[in-house]
């Protein structure tokens, strides 16, 4: 029969690890942080093609059709963001103009 001695850990520095209850919530927060970083990277690395300018008559026809038939519009604004890139398109149903 082998006689076993009590195992003791003597720290060689002042570091004390966090308890298990503190590690799990941190792991979930790191997952959310990584997802947010990926989303930000995807947003900043996007390449949106600039579409040609439509005529006034064509714009009025599409807006009228969206109001009357409840059709979804996708609008590309004629402006750039702070990095001189085309802004993402806006999608939705046109309900009318605010005055």
ChimeraX attribute file (.defattr): number of C-alpha atoms within 10 A of each C-alpha:
attribute: neighborCount
match mode: 1-to-1
recipient: residues
	/A:1	3
	/A:2	4
	/A:3	4
	/A:4	6
	/A:5	6
	/A:6	5
	/A:7	6
	/A:8	6
	/A:9	6
	/A:10	6
	/A:11	8
	/A:12	6
	/A:13	6
	/A:14	6
	/A:15	7
	/A:16	7
	/A:17	8
	/A:18	8
	/A:19	8
	/A:20	8
	/A:21	8
	/A:22	10
	/A:23	11
	/A:24	11
	/A:25	10
	/A:26	11
	/A:27	11
	/A:28	10
	/A:29	11
	/A:30	12
	/A:31	11
	/A:32	12
	/A:33	12
	/A:34	11
	/A:35	12
	/A:36	12
	/A:37	12
	/A:38	12
	/A:39	11
	/A:40	11
	/A:41	11
	/A:42	11
	/A:43	11
	/A:44	11
	/A:45	8
	/A:46	12
	/A:47	12
	/A:48	12
	/A:49	11
	/A:50	12
	/A:51	10
	/A:52	8
	/A:53	10
	/A:54	8
	/A:55	9
	/A:56	8
	/A:57	9
	/A:58	10
	/A:59	12
	/A:60	11
	/A:61	11
	/A:62	15
	/A:63	19
	/A:64	16
	/A:65	15
	/A:66	18
	/A:67	14
	/A:68	11
	/A:69	9
	/A:70	14
	/A:71	14
	/A:72	15
	/A:73	16
	/A:74	12
	/A:75	11
	/A:76	18
	/A:77	14
	/A:78	11
	/A:79	10
	/A:80	11
	/A:81	9
	/A:82	8
	/A:83	8
	/A:84	8
	/A:85	15
	/A:86	19
	/A:87	19
	/A:88	17
	/A:89	11
	/A:90	11
	/A:91	11
	/A:92	12
	/A:93	15
	/A:94	18
	/A:95	12
	/A:96	10
	/A:97	5
	/A:98	4
	/A:99	3
